[in-house]
Amino acid sequence: MSRGTPRVAITAIVLTAVVLVVGLTTVALASPGSGVTAGPQVGGTVDGKFNLNIAGFINFHTKGDLRVVDQVLTVAPGGFVGWHSHPGPVLVVVKSGTFRSVQTDCSYKDYAAGKVYVDPGAGHVHNAVNPSSTVPLEISITYLAPPGVPLRDEAPAVTC
């Protein structure tokens, strides 16, 4: 056996341990959801700057391309989507059930069917919960984001 063999083995063991620790830490910090069924994402891109100004109603501008994606989620009774944020604003229409938006300070607001929750995006960390023990929650989501970035960024779990 050569003198370098133990050094190579020790290096391999240390590198494996580092990879495992980093991988397990990443898993431990993520906040996966529970009881969520996601429909397909449907979307497209508005090319170039976008400027919509209707006096007294809306003033909406982009500084470049805009990705628009729609998706329907169903959240089982007592389910939740997990702690996360979005790079851009998200419009959530409550189709049925009750949508609870929970903030990192554990405050929350409930939205009934027919109401809309507007998430400002830009790293705003929150969780979406179905507070009912019997009725599924169905929401229609519209994500607005720059092209090429994930629509959702995982965040560490918050205990409320």
C-alpha positions as CSV (number, residue, x, y, z in Angstrom):
1,M,0.0,0.0,0.0
2,S,1.4,3.4,-0.9
3,R,1.7,6.3,1.6
4,G,-1.0,8.4,-0.3
5,T,-3.8,5.8,0.0
6,P,-4.8,6.7,3.6
7,R,-4.8,10.4,2.8
8,V,-7.0,9.8,-0.2
9,A,-9.4,7.7,1.9
10,I,-9.6,10.3,4.7
11,T,-10.1,13.1,2.1
12,A,-13.0,11.1,0.5
13,I,-14.6,10.5,3.9
14,V,-14.4,14.2,4.9
15,L,-15.8,15.3,1.6
16,T,-18.7,12.8,1.9
17,A,-19.4,14.0,5.4
18,V,-19.5,17.7,4.3
19,V,-21.8,16.9,1.4
20,L,-24.2,15.0,3.7
21,V,-24.2,17.8,6.3
22,V,-24.9,20.5,3.7
23,G,-27.6,18.3,2.1
24,L,-29.3,17.5,5.3
25,T,-29.1,21.1,6.5
26,T,-30.7,22.3,3.3
27,V,-33.5,19.7,3.7
28,A,-34.0,20.7,7.4
29,L,-34.3,24.4,6.5
30,A,-36.8,23.9,3.7
31,S,-40.5,24.0,4.6
32,P,-42.4,21.5,2.5
33,G,-46.1,21.7,2.2
34,S,-48.7,19.0,3.2
35,G,-51.9,18.1,1.5
36,V,-51.3,20.2,-1.7
37,T,-52.3,19.1,-5.2
38,A,-51.0,21.4,-7.9
39,G,-52.6,21.7,-11.3
40,P,-50.5,22.4,-14.4
41,Q,-48.9,25.8,-14.8
42,V,-50.1,27.8,-17.9
43,G,-48.2,30.9,-18.8
44,G,-46.4,33.2,-21.2
45,T,-44.2,36.3,-21.4
46,V,-45.0,39.9,-22.1
47,D,-42.0,41.0,-24.2
48,G,-40.4,44.3,-23.4
49,K,-41.5,47.1,-21.1
50,F,-45.2,47.3,-20.3
51,N,-47.1,50.4,-19.4
52,L,-50.8,50.4,-18.4
53,N,-52.3,53.6,-17.0
54,I,-56.0,53.9,-16.6
55,A,-56.7,57.2,-14.7
56,G,-58.4,56.6,-11.4
57,F,-58.1,52.8,-11.7
58,I,-54.7,51.3,-12.3
59,N,-51.1,52.3,-12.9
60,F,-49.0,49.2,-13.9
61,H,-45.5,49.4,-15.3
62,T,-42.7,46.9,-15.9
63,K,-39.1,47.6,-16.6
64,G,-38.6,44.7,-18.9
65,D,-40.1,41.3,-19.9
66,L,-42.8,40.0,-17.6
67,R,-43.6,36.3,-17.1
68,V,-47.3,35.5,-16.3
69,V,-48.2,32.1,-15.0
70,D,-51.6,30.7,-13.8
71,Q,-52.0,27.6,-11.6
72,V,-54.8,26.1,-9.5
73,L,-53.9,24.5,-6.2
74,T,-56.1,22.4,-4.0
75,V,-55.2,22.2,-0.3
76,A,-56.7,19.4,1.8
77,P,-58.4,20.2,5.1
78,G,-55.6,21.2,7.6
79,G,-53.1,21.3,4.7
80,F,-50.5,24.1,4.0
81,V,-48.2,25.1,1.2
82,G,-45.1,25.6,3.3
83,W,-43.1,28.8,4.1
84,H,-41.9,30.5,1.0
85,S,-41.6,33.8,-1.0
86,H,-42.0,34.9,-4.6
87,P,-39.8,37.1,-6.7
88,G,-42.8,39.2,-7.9
89,P,-46.4,39.9,-7.0
90,V,-48.9,37.0,-6.8
91,L,-52.7,37.3,-7.1
92,V,-54.6,34.5,-5.3
93,V,-58.3,34.1,-6.0
94,V,-60.1,31.9,-3.5
95,K,-62.4,29.6,-5.5
96,S,-63.7,27.6,-2.6
97,G,-63.0,27.1,1.1
98,T,-61.0,29.5,3.3
99,F,-57.5,30.7,2.5
100,R,-55.3,31.7,5.4
101,S,-52.2,33.9,4.8
102,V,-49.8,33.5,7.7
103,Q,-47.0,35.9,8.2
104,T,-43.6,35.3,9.9
105,D,-44.8,37.1,13.0
106,C,-47.6,34.4,13.1
107,S,-50.3,37.0,12.4
108,Y,-52.8,35.8,9.8
109,K,-55.8,36.9,7.7
110,D,-58.5,34.7,6.3
111,Y,-60.0,35.1,2.8
112,A,-63.3,33.5,1.9
113,A,-64.4,32.2,-1.5
114,G,-64.6,35.1,-4.0
115,K,-62.0,37.2,-2.2
116,V,-58.5,37.9,-3.5
117,Y,-55.2,37.9,-1.6
118,V,-52.4,40.0,-3.1
119,D,-48.9,38.9,-2.2
120,P,-46.4,41.8,-2.8
121,G,-43.6,39.3,-3.7
122,A,-40.0,40.7,-3.5
123,G,-39.0,38.2,-0.8
124,H,-42.1,38.5,1.4
125,V,-42.0,35.2,3.4
126,H,-45.4,33.7,4.3
127,N,-47.4,30.4,4.4
128,A,-50.8,29.6,3.0
129,V,-53.0,27.3,5.1
130,N,-56.4,25.7,4.9
131,P,-57.7,26.2,8.4
132,S,-60.7,24.0,7.9
133,S,-60.8,20.5,9.3
134,T,-63.4,19.3,6.8
135,V,-63.5,21.5,3.6
136,P,-60.8,21.5,0.9
137,L,-59.4,24.9,-0.3
138,E,-59.2,25.6,-4.0
139,I,-57.2,28.7,-5.1
140,S,-56.3,30.1,-8.5
141,I,-52.9,31.7,-8.5
142,T,-51.4,34.3,-11.0
143,Y,-47.7,34.7,-10.6
144,L,-46.0,37.8,-12.1
145,A,-42.2,37.4,-12.3
146,P,-39.2,38.2,-14.4
147,P,-38.5,35.4,-16.9
148,G,-36.0,32.7,-16.0
149,V,-36.4,32.9,-12.2
150,P,-38.2,30.4,-10.0
151,L,-41.8,31.3,-9.2
152,R,-41.3,30.2,-5.5
153,D,-38.3,30.4,-3.2
154,E,-38.4,28.0,-0.2
155,A,-37.9,29.6,3.3
156,P,-37.1,28.2,6.7
157,A,-40.1,27.0,8.7
158,V,-41.6,29.3,11.3
159,T,-43.2,27.8,14.4
160,C,-46.5,29.5,15.2
